[in-house]
Amino acid sequence: MTKYKEYVKKMLAANKELFEAFKRLHDEYALNPDKWQEEYNREGEKVLEVVRDYENRLCLQSEKGGYAKFTPALSEKFQAEIKKLFPMIYHIGLKPDVFTLKKINLF
């Protein structure tokens, strides 16, 4: 198993309750984003902190080993693995009703 997949497994195992609760919220958010956006943002921040922590640990190990030039690719692979589990994770932090398009009448 590759190193980034090991770190994803470690992260999920060490924070099992957090990620199980987030998975339920994530699924609800995917079905109805308008209703769940504020709670998704609040709970998602906690999840993102954990994800960033484990990503930093992974990349630090790579940099210590003398493979610093491979760190960006490793980080992208780690993030892609997270996105497989939580496809809507990049929607954390969106503000509801900030961007609206006005209808333009041409005639």
C-alpha positions in Angstrom: 0.0 0.0 0.0 1.3 3.5 -0.9 2.2 5.9 1.9 -0.5 8.4 1.2 -3.2 5.7 1.4 -1.7 4.5 4.7 -2.0 8.0 6.0 -5.6 8.2 4.9 -6.3 5.0 6.7 -4.6 6.1 9.8 -6.5 9.4 9.8 -9.8 7.7 9.4 -9.1 5.2 12.1 -7.8 7.7 14.6 -10.8 10.0 14.1 -13.4 7.4 13.4 -16.3 9.2 15.2 -15.6 12.5 13.6 -15.5 11.1 10.1 -18.6 8.9 10.6 -20.6 11.9 11.7 -19.2 14.0 8.9 -20.0 11.2 6.3 -23.7 11.3 7.4 -23.7 15.2 7.2 -21.9 15.0 3.9 -24.5 12.7 2.4 -27.3 15.0 3.7 -25.5 18.0 2.3 -25.2 16.4 -1.1 -29.0 15.9 -1.3 -29.9 19.4 0.0 -27.1 21.9 0.1 -29.2 24.9 0.9 -30.6 23.4 4.0 -27.3 22.0 5.4 -24.7 24.5 4.3 -24.2 26.3 7.6 -23.8 23.1 9.6 -21.7 21.6 6.9 -19.3 24.6 7.1 -19.1 24.3 10.9 -18.5 20.6 11.1 -16.4 20.6 7.9 -13.8 23.0 9.5 -13.0 20.4 12.1 -12.6 17.8 9.4 -10.4 20.0 7.3 -8.1 20.7 10.3 -7.6 16.9 10.7 -7.0 16.4 7.0 -4.5 19.3 6.9 -2.7 17.8 9.9 -2.3 14.4 8.4 -1.3 15.9 5.0 1.4 17.9 6.8 2.6 14.8 8.6 2.8 12.9 5.3 4.6 15.7 3.4 7.0 16.3 6.3 8.1 12.7 6.2 8.8 13.0 2.5 10.8 16.2 3.0 12.8 14.7 5.8 13.7 11.8 3.6 15.2 14.0 0.9 12.3 13.8 -1.5 11.1 17.4 -1.2 10.6 17.8 -5.0 7.9 15.0 -4.9 6.0 16.6 -2.0 3.4 18.5 -4.2 2.5 15.4 -6.1 2.2 13.4 -2.9 -0.1 16.1 -1.5 -2.3 16.0 -4.6 -2.6 12.2 -4.4 -3.6 12.5 -0.7 -6.2 15.1 -1.5 -7.5 13.0 -4.4 -8.0 10.1 -2.0 -9.9 12.3 0.4 -12.1 13.5 -2.5 -12.9 10.0 -3.4 -14.4 9.5 0.1 -16.0 12.9 0.3 -16.7 14.3 -3.1 -18.3 17.5 -1.7 -15.4 18.3 0.7 -14.4 21.4 -1.3 -17.8 22.9 -0.7 -16.8 23.6 2.9 -16.8 27.3 3.6 -19.2 28.3 0.8 -21.6 31.0 1.9 -25.2 30.5 0.9 -26.9 33.1 -1.2 -23.8 35.2 -1.8 -23.7 34.7 -5.6 -26.9 35.0 -7.5 -27.5 35.7 -11.2 -30.0 38.2 -12.2 -32.3 37.4 -15.1 -31.7 39.6 -18.1 -34.7 40.5 -20.3 -33.6 40.9 -23.9 -37.1 41.9 -25.2 
